[in-house]
Amino acid sequence: MKKLILIAFFCVFALSDALKISDFNADIFSKSGQNQTKKIAINLELIGTDLAENEAYVLDALNVIVGSFYAEDLLTSLGKEKFKDAFKKYTLKKHSVEIDNVLILGLKVVDDLDIERIIEAIKTKNLCQTTAQNETQNSQKKQNKIIVSPKLDAINQSPIDLNSIADFGKDFGE
């Protein structure tokens, strides 16, 4: 009897498919603010029957189920288990695709940088300047005189007048 169960188990296992879903990105709502979304990245491995042929249905179900969770809930152990169960049940009920196991290989919140947040960060650190500020700084630089220390003669350790031709060749032993 044990051999029969073992053979049946191996036959079912041999007929099962594995489907890897890498770098699946979705925008989901966050509890932290009104209408604030966070981008998450998920890597999954699914084990079931006929998954390769029904990949589009699986991805559709994944989009629907991920969107029904808050970002903070997906990061907890309980939230991940609820996500797995809901994903398996929804895929079976809606698309008649049976998923035996859902393995979460990676799940993280991705920092989504938008241009407005970058501009606000630059403004708060006072790193940007307007055109008027740039012109003011440029005019102040022109008014300040640049003082360059004179070049020293290698032999005498005295300043060399670079504008005078008479001193040219002085260090070559005239």
C-alpha positions, -999 to 999 in steps of 0.1 A, spaced: 0 0 0 28 24 8 44 17 -25 12 26 -43 9 59 -25 46 67 -31 42 59 -68 10 81 -70 29 109 -53 58 107 -77 34 107 -107 16 138 -95 49 154 -88 63 145 -122 32 161 -139 35 193 -120 50 224 -135 72 251 -121 69 287 -132 93 314 -121 81 349 -120 111 373 -117 110 410 -110 73 414 -110 66 451 -102 33 465 -90 21 498 -75 0 491 -44 -16 514 -18 1 522 14 -15 527 48 8 557 55 -11 583 34 -42 591 16 -39 577 -20 -2 571 -16 12 542 -35 44 522 -31 61 502 -57 69 466 -48 90 439 -66 82 403 -62 100 371 -72 79 340 -71 82 303 -79 49 285 -85 44 248 -85 13 234 -101 -2 218 -132 -2 234 -167 14 267 -154 35 273 -185 5 271 -208 -15 294 -185 11 320 -177 -10 349 -188 -38 338 -165 -14 334 -136 0 369 -142 -35 384 -143 -44 367 -110 -11 380 -95 -20 415 -105 -54 413 -90 -44 397 -57 -13 419 -52 -36 450 -57 -59 439 -29 -32 441 -2 -15 471 14 23 473 11 28 471 49 6 439 51 26 421 24 58 426 44 46 407 75 47 369 78 9 367 82 4 389 52 26 368 30 7 336 40 -26 353 33 -13 365 0 -3 329 -9 -37 315 0 -56 342 -18 -35 338 -49 -40 300 -51 -78 303 -45 -83 331 -69 -63 315 -97 -83 282 -93 -117 299 -90 -113 325 -117 -91 308 -143 -93 271 -133 -55 269 -129 -44 249 -100 -13 261 -81 0 237 -54 26 258 -39 36 295 -40 72 302 -30 81 338 -23 117 341 -33 118 379 -28 95 407 -19 106 442 -13 94 478 -15 112 497 -42 120 533 -36 102 550 -65 119 583 -72 98 608 -90 110 641 -103 89 662 -78 104 644 -48 140 650 -62 133 687 -68 118 691 -33 149 673 -17 172 696 -36 153 727 -26 152 717 11 190 712 11 193 746 -7 214 730 -35 196 748 -64 199 784 -74 179 806 -96 193 824 -126 194 857 -107 215 840 -79 239 826 -105 243 860 -122 250 877 -88 276 851 -79 293 855 -113 295 893 -110 310 889 -75 336 865 -88 346 891 -115 349 918 -90 372 897 -68 408 898 -80 425 865 -84 459 865 -68 484 840 -81 515 833 -62 546 840 -83 567 811 -97 600 807 -80 634 805 -98 647 770 -92 683 781 -86 679 814 -67 646 807 -50 635 842 -61 603 851 -80 606 849 -118 590 876 -139 572 855 -165 564 886 -186 600 896 -191 621 881 -219 653 893 -203 649 867 -176 643 839 -201 670 813 -199 683 826 -166 681 791 -150 701 775 -178 734 790 -168 738 820 -189 
